[in-house]
Amino acid sequence: MPEERNIKHLPLSYEGRLTRRSLNKIDLVVIHCTELPDLEAAREYGEHIHHTTTRTGNSGHYYIDRNGSIESWVDPQRIAHHTRGYNERSIGIELVNNGRWPDWFRSDKQVLTDPYPPEQLAALVWLLGELRPRLGNLHWIAGHEQLDKEKVSASNASSRLVFRKRDPGPMFPWQQVLSSVTLVPFPEQAEAQ
């Protein structure tokens, strides 16, 4: 018997201002971690306006809490701002995880050590299984760190550079997830569109 899960649609206040797109344009899922302590902090960040022209912010489409609950903050028919250069073609899935929080850019705090709970990973696999038939061209999966390799000055030493994005990080069990889904790892040499 298939597992039953509920996705709560809790749209961000600016969801209606995000650009519409055809679901046929989506061929990639990008896995993120929130790099924040909990879902409430992620929601607060998601509601911040970062793009003044469109009055929209940065967020994923789906958020999965540590207990496996799933929330949809942006409908897939809208382009969410989650991965520079890949937003028009992708779905962003955020996993609640501390990541490097609260020292994101300290040069001595770049190792992610917060594990992903089994309930959260099971919910991710379920969600990917739900999205695959709905999004006919969905084929690829990637981590945020694979697609955004930009470096920035470390917050504790401006002469040192650190990666801007490190998620989902080394604690994310790629082999476990890939063995449970039909998506294929995004090629390293592929370009942003």
N, C-alpha and C positions, 0 to 999 in steps of 0.2 A: 504494500500500500504506500503511495507517495507521501512524503513528508508534507505536512501542512504548515505554512508560515503566513504571517500577516505582514504586509508592508504598509506602514502608516505614511500617508502622503501629507506632509506638513510643509507646504511651500514657503520658501523664503519670501519676505515682503516684496522683493523686486522681481520675482520669477516672471511676471508678465512683461517685464521690460527686456528680458533676455531674448536674443534673436531666435526666431523659429527656424527649424530645419526639417528636412525630410528624414525619416528614420532610415531610409536606404543609404544615407551618407555615412552612417555609423558602421565602422569596421574594426574598431579598437576599444578595448577596455583598459583603463589605466588604474592600477592599484596604488592607493596612497595610505599613509597613516596620518592622523590628525596632528600629531606632535603636540597634543594638548592633554590635560589630565582627565577630561571627561567629555561626554556628549554636550553638556550645557555650555562648556567653554567653547566647544567647536561651533555650536549654534550662534553664540554671541559673536564669534569671529566671522562666521558666514554672513551675518546680517550687516556687517560693516560695509559701507560704500567705499570702494577702492577706485572705481572708474567713474569720474565725475561727469563725463559727457553722457553716459547712458544711465547713470545713477544705479549701478549694479556693483556687486562684490565678487569675491573669490569663494568658490565652493565646489564640492562634488555634486553628483546627482543623487547618490545613495550614501547613507551612513550606517555602519554596522557597529553597534555597541559591543562591549566585551561579553555581555550575556547572550548575544546572538539576535537581539531585536534589530529590526531594519526600518529605517526611515528614508523616505524619498523627499528631498528638499527642492529638487529641480526636475521637472518632467523631462524625459529623454528627448522630446520634440523641441526642447530649448537647448541652446549652447551655453553650458556652464563654463566659467573661467576656472580651470583647475590645472592645466598643463600647457604652458606657452608653446604655441605652434601646432598643437594637436587638438585643440578644443572642438573645432568644427567636425572632426571625424570620430570623436571619442565620447565614451561614457566614463565619468570619474566615480570610483568607489572608494570611500574613505573608511578606514578601520580605526576605531578609537584606540589610541596607543600613545604613550608618552613620547616616544621618539627621543629627541634631544631636549625636550622641554625641561626647564625654562631657559636653557643656555644654548639655543639653536646654533649660534655662530661662534661660540668659544672654541678655540683651536684644540683645547684639551677635553672637550665634551662631544666628540664627533662619533662615538660608538653608541649604537642603539642596542639596548639590552632588555627592553620590555617585551616579554613573550606574548604571542597571540593565543588567547584561550581556545580550546577545542570548539566551544559553542560558537565563537565568532567565526572560526574557519569553516565550520559546517554551514553557517548561514551564508557565508560568501560563496561556497560551492553551490548551494541551493539557488542563490540569486543569479549566479552566472548561468546555471541551467535554465532558469526562467527567462533570462534575457536572450539567450541564443536563438530560440525559435521565433521570438517576437521581432528580432532585429536580423532580417534575412542575410545581410552582408557582414554581420559580426563574425570576425575570424581571428583577430589578433588579441593578445594580452601583453601588457608590459607594466613594469614598475615605474613610478615617477622618476626615480633616480636614473633610470636608463635613458629617459627622454630629455631630462633637464640636467646637463652636465656643467652648467655655468658655475664659476667660482666667484666668491665675494670675499672682501676683507674680513678677517676674524674680528670679533667684537672685543677681544682682549689683546690683540696685536695686529694693528692695521697693515703691517708688512707681511703678514701671513695670510694665505688664501685657504678657504674651506669651501666645500661644495654647498651650493645654495639649497639643494634638495638631496636627502639621503633616504627617503622613504620608498618602499616599505621597510627597507633595511635588512640586515643579516638574520634577524629572528623570523622573518617571513619564510614559511616552508614551501618554497616554489615547487619542488618535486611532488609533494603531497597534493597541492592544489592542481597542478598540471595533470597529474594522473587521474584526477576526478572530473575533469572537464574536457570539452572538445575544442577548446581554443588553443591556438598555436602561439608560441613566444614570438613577439615582434622582432623582426631582424634588426640587429645592432646597426647595420649600415643604412637602414631606411631613413629617409629625410622627412622633416616636418612638411606639412602641406599648407 
